[in-house]
Structure formats: C-alpha cells, structure tokens
Amino acid sequence: MTLSDTAVREIHARGGRITLQRQLILAALEQLGGHPTAEEIFQFVRQSNPDINLSTIYRNLRTLQEQGLISPRWFEEDHRQQRFDPALHADHYHFRCQNCGRIVEFDSPKIDQVVAEYAQSNQVEVCSATFTLYGLCPECRDREGTK
C-alpha cells in the first residue's frame, strides 16, 4: 500500500476529499523521500502540473498536516525551513549528516521508553516526539578520515 493510497483512505474516512493537488503532493513526498521542503515539492509537482503555484502547495501541506497525514520537521542547519515527513507511521527519529545533509530515519525502543516514563511521571499525554542526532554519515566520516 502506497502513502497516497493510505492517505486517500484516511482522508475519506474523515469525510474529507482528496484533490488533485493533494494527490500530487502525496506522490511527491513518496517519490522524493528524504524530507523535502515545500519548495522541493513545488518543483517536483510543477513537472506534471505547470499551473500549480507555491501558495497552493503551502495551503495543501497545512491541510495535510492538520489531518495528521504529514508532519513538519526542522533540522539544525535549516531551522527556518520546514521539511515534510509522512506521519502515517509511528513516531520515528532522525540522524542528519552535518556534511552532506543526508537524513536517516530510525526507531528506538529506548527513546520510546523515555517518552513513556516522562508522560507517566509528569501525568501528561505525549502526542508526538521528535529526536534528531547530528554527526557524520559513514561516507562523510570516511572522507573526513582520508584528508
């Protein structure tokens, strides 16, 4: 099942409608991978729909976010620029290479445990969590080591 298929089901289940623009944005997220920015999504979508404008992309990203289908992410180097991540799976965490910008997603039961312990000890409900590690990916680390 693709991201687009799952999102369409979720949107219809909530009584929403799936517009062409939303389908194109979801397809872009699926095909681009790597947590693209709104501008990267815009450039990708324009290849198949040259009439779309950037404000339409932003408006639909906001709608998809409000529906819980995508989530914005900010990474250290570009803290002013949102990147978008499909939110159809459980919380996950990120590693970002400080050299090449590569983003790697990972799960961690230990981080999940910290979140659960925090929620219990502070009597709060944690709805989502973000955690990002920064460093060098294996390729960049190897290149740095050869200098």
KEVEXDREN-37321 format. One line per 5 residues: their letters; for each residue x, y, z of N, C-alpha, C, O. Coordinates in steps of 0.02 Angstrom, whole numbers. Layout:
N
A> X Y Z X Y Z X Y Z X Y Z ~ ...
***
This chain:
147
MTLSD> 43 -59 0 0 0 0 45 62 0 91 67 41 ~ 33 108 -45 74 168 -51 51 221 -1 -4 217 27 ~ 92 271 8 75 328 50 11 361 25 -34 377 64 ~ 7 371 -41 -52 402 -70 -115 362 -57 -166 390 -38 ~ -111 296 -66 -169 253 -54 -192 257 19 -252 264 33
TAVRE> -144 254 65 -160 257 136 -191 325 153 -240 329 190 ~ -161 378 127 -186 446 141 -256 455 113 -299 485 147 ~ -269 430 53 -336 436 24 -387 402 69 -441 430 81 ~ -371 343 93 -417 307 138 -429 347 202 -486 352 225 ~ -375 374 230 -381 413 292 -423 476 281 -466 491 322
IHARG> -412 511 226 -449 572 211 -523 556 201 -566 591 228 ~ -538 505 162 -608 486 151 -641 463 216 -700 478 227 ~ -605 427 258 -633 404 321 -652 462 366 -697 456 407 ~ -617 518 358 -632 578 399 -682 624 365 -696 678 390 ~ -707 602 308 -756 643 273 -726 697 230 -761 741 205
GRITL> -661 695 220 -627 744 179 -625 723 107 -648 669 89 ~ -598 766 65 -592 748 -5 -519 753 -26 -480 793 0 ~ -503 713 -73 -435 711 -99 -434 748 -166 -463 724 -216 ~ -402 805 -167 -399 845 -227 -339 824 -269 -295 788 -244 ~ -337 845 -331 -281 830 -374 -216 857 -343 -165 823 -344
QRQLI> -220 917 -316 -160 947 -286 -134 905 -227 -74 895 -221 ~ -179 881 -186 -158 839 -129 -129 773 -154 -80 749 -126 ~ -159 744 -206 -131 683 -234 -61 695 -260 -16 654 -250 ~ -50 751 -294 16 766 -321 67 778 -266 124 756 -272 ~ 46 811 -213 91 823 -156 110 758 -122 168 746 -106
LAALE> 60 715 -111 74 650 -80 120 608 -124 166 575 -99 ~ 108 609 -189 152 572 -235 223 601 -232 271 563 -234 ~ 229 666 -227 295 697 -223 331 676 -160 390 659 -161 ~ 296 675 -103 326 653 -40 350 581 -46 404 563 -21 ~ 310 541 -78 326 470 -85 387 461 -131 432 422 -115
QLGGH> 388 496 -186 441 486 -235 506 523 -217 560 498 -232 ~ 500 582 -186 560 619 -169 597 589 -109 658 585 -108 ~ 559 567 -59 591 542 2 634 596 33 636 653 9 ~ 669 579 86 718 624 114 692 689 144 730 736 150 ~ 628 692 163 601 750 197 608 814 156 645 859 175
PTAEE> 574 819 100 581 877 56 550 940 86 506 937 129 ~ 574 997 63 545 1062 81 484 1075 37 473 1040 -12 ~ 445 1126 55 388 1145 14 411 1165 -56 378 1150 -105 ~ 468 1199 -60 494 1220 -125 515 1161 -168 505 1161 -228 ~ 544 1110 -137 563 1050 -174 501 1012 -198 499 987 -254
IFQFV> 450 1010 -156 387 978 -177 357 1018 -235 333 988 -284 ~ 357 1084 -229 331 1128 -282 367 1114 -348 333 1107 -400 ~ 433 1112 -348 470 1099 -410 452 1031 -440 447 1024 -501 ~ 444 982 -398 427 915 -421 357 914 -451 347 886 -505 ~ 309 943 -416 239 943 -439 232 983 -504 191 965 -547
RQSNP> 269 1036 -511 265 1078 -571 283 1039 -635 262 1058 -689 ~ 322 987 -628 340 947 -686 278 915 -718 274 908 -779 ~ 230 897 -677 169 866 -704 110 914 -706 61 901 -741 ~ 114 969 -669 60 1018 -667 90 1088 -665 96 1118 -611 ~ 110 1115 -723 145 1179 -725 103 1238 -701 130 1292 -687
DINLS> 37 1230 -695 -6 1285 -673 -10 1293 -598 -37 1343 -573 ~ 16 1245 -560 11 1249 -488 57 1304 -462 110 1317 -491 ~ 37 1336 -407 81 1387 -379 102 1368 -309 73 1324 -277 ~ 153 1403 -284 182 1386 -220 132 1395 -162 134 1356 -115 ~ 89 1445 -166 40 1454 -113 -8 1395 -108 -31 1378 -53
TIYRN> -24 1365 -164 -66 1305 -164 -31 1248 -128 -62 1210 -90 ~ 33 1241 -141 73 1189 -107 71 1200 -32 55 1155 7 ~ 86 1261 -10 86 1276 62 17 1265 93 13 1237 147 ~ -36 1286 61 -103 1279 87 -121 1204 95 -149 1184 146 ~ -104 1164 45 -119 1093 49 -74 1056 98 -96 1008 130
LRTLQ> -12 1078 105 32 1048 156 3 1061 226 3 1017 269 ~ -22 1122 236 -52 1139 300 -114 1095 313 -123 1070 369 ~ -155 1084 262 -214 1042 269 -194 970 284 -224 939 329 ~ -146 944 248 -123 875 261 -93 868 331 -100 817 363 ~ -60 921 353 -32 921 421 -89 922 473 -86 884 521
EQGLI> -139 964 463 -196 967 509 -232 900 513 -261 884 564 ~ -232 862 458 -265 797 457 -220 742 484 -240 683 486 ~ -160 760 505 -115 712 535 -82 665 486 -58 611 505 ~ -80 684 422 -52 641 370 22 655 356 58 612 331 ~ 43 716 372 114 733 367 133 772 429 90 799 464
SPRWF> 197 776 442 219 817 498 280 858 476 323 833 439 ~ 283 920 500 341 961 483 400 942 527 392 920 584 ~ 459 950 500 521 938 537 567 997 525 569 1025 470 ~ 603 1015 576 655 1066 569 720 1034 590 724 1001 641 ~ 771 1045 550 836 1019 566 883 1077 580 873 1133 555
EEDHR> 934 1065 618 979 1116 644 1003 1166 591 999 1226 602 ~ 1027 1142 535 1057 1185 485 1007 1230 450 1025 1285 428 ~ 946 1209 445 896 1248 410 834 1257 453 778 1242 432 ~ 845 1283 514 791 1288 563 734 1334 541 680 1332 570 ~ 745 1374 490 691 1417 466 651 1383 411 600 1410 389
QQRFD> 673 1326 389 641 1294 332 611 1227 353 648 1182 375 ~ 545 1220 346 513 1157 363 529 1105 310 534 1121 251 ~ 536 1045 333 539 987 289 480 944 308 457 947 365 ~ 455 904 261 394 868 275 405 793 273 445 767 234 ~ 369 760 317 379 689 331 310 657 335 267 681 371
PALHA> 299 603 298 234 568 305 224 548 378 271 522 409 ~ 166 558 405 152 543 475 107 483 483 71 477 533 ~ 108 439 435 62 382 437 90 324 477 55 274 488 ~ 151 329 499 179 276 540 196 304 608 194 364 619 ~ 214 261 654 227 281 723 285 331 725 323 339 677
DHYHF> 290 364 783 346 410 791 411 375 773 422 317 788 ~ 454 413 741 520 388 724 568 447 733 547 504 743 ~ 631 432 729 681 482 746 729 489 688 726 450 640 ~ 773 538 692 814 554 634 888 562 652 905 583 707 ~ 930 545 604 1001 562 606 1013 606 545 991 590 490
RCQNC> 1047 662 554 1062 707 498 1137 716 493 1169 737 541 ~ 1164 701 434 1236 710 422 1249 785 416 1217 819 376 ~ 1296 810 455 1312 881 455 1353 901 394 1362 961 380 ~ 1377 852 357 1417 868 298 1375 866 234 1372 916 198 ~ 1343 811 220 1306 804 157 1231 817 165 1196 824 115
GRIVE> 1205 822 227 1135 836 238 1090 776 235 1029 783 243 ~ 1117 717 225 1078 655 222 1038 646 286 1064 659 341 ~ 976 624 280 932 611 337 916 537 338 892 509 289 ~ 927 506 395 913 435 404 861 429 460 871 457 514 ~ 808 393 447 756 381 497 773 318 536 801 270 508
FDSPK> 756 317 601 765 257 640 713 255 696 685 306 715 ~ 701 195 722 658 185 779 702 168 838 757 142 829 ~ 678 182 898 716 164 958 670 151 1016 636 196 1040 ~ 668 89 1039 626 74 1098 650 112 1160 610 127 1204 ~ 714 129 1162 739 165 1221 712 236 1223 694 261 1276
IDQVV> 709 269 1165 680 337 1163 605 332 1178 579 374 1215 ~ 572 282 1150 501 272 1164 490 263 1240 441 287 1268 ~ 536 227 1272 531 215 1343 539 281 1382 503 293 1430 ~ 586 323 1362 596 388 1395 532 430 1389 511 461 1437 ~ 502 430 1330 440 468 1319 385 441 1365 349 480 1397
AEYAQ> 378 376 1368 326 346 1410 338 360 1484 291 376 1521 ~ 401 356 1506 417 371 1576 403 444 1592 376 460 1646 ~ 420 489 1546 406 560 1557 330 571 1564 308 606 1609 ~ 292 542 1518 220 551 1519 191 526 1586 149 559 1616 ~ 214 468 1607 188 440 1669 208 481 1730 166 496 1773
SNQVE> 271 499 1735 294 534 1795 269 606 1798 265 635 1853 ~ 251 635 1742 226 704 1742 151 708 1729 123 762 1722 ~ 119 650 1724 46 646 1713 24 687 1653 -24 725 1658 ~ 59 679 1598 42 713 1536 30 661 1481 49 603 1488 ~ -2 683 1428 -10 641 1369 36 668 1315 27 724 1291
VCSAT> 85 629 1296 131 649 1243 100 626 1177 89 567 1166 ~ 87 674 1133 55 658 1069 105 641 1015 91 600 971 ~ 164 670 1018 216 653 970 283 675 1000 285 715 1047 ~ 336 649 972 403 666 995 450 670 936 444 634 887 ~ 497 715 941 550 720 890 617 713 925 626 735 982
FTLYG> 662 683 890 730 673 916 776 668 856 764 628 811 ~ 827 709 854 873 709 797 945 707 822 965 746 865 ~ 982 660 795 1054 655 807 1090 689 749 1069 683 691 ~ 1144 723 763 1184 756 711 1255 728 713 1282 716 767 ~ 1284 718 655 1352 693 652 1372 682 579 1348 718 535
LCPEC> 1415 634 568 1438 618 500 1415 548 481 1422 501 520 ~ 1386 542 421 1366 476 396 1431 437 380 1485 466 378 ~ 1426 372 370 1486 332 357 1528 357 298 1589 358 302 ~ 1495 378 244 1532 401 186 1571 466 201 1629 472 183 ~ 1538 513 234 1571 576 251 1625 565 304 1678 597 301
RDREG> 1612 521 351 1661 506 403 1724 477 371 1780 494 389 ~ 1714 431 322 1771 401 288 1810 453 248 1872 453 247 ~ 1773 499 215 1807 552 177 1846 598 223 1902 618 207 ~ 1816 615 280 1850 659 329 1913 625 355 1964 658 367 ~ 1910 560 363 1968 522 388 2025 518 338 2082 506 357
TK> 2010 527 274 2063 521 223 2097 586 207 2143 588 166 ~ 2074 641 238 2104 707 224 2169 715 260 2201 768 254
***
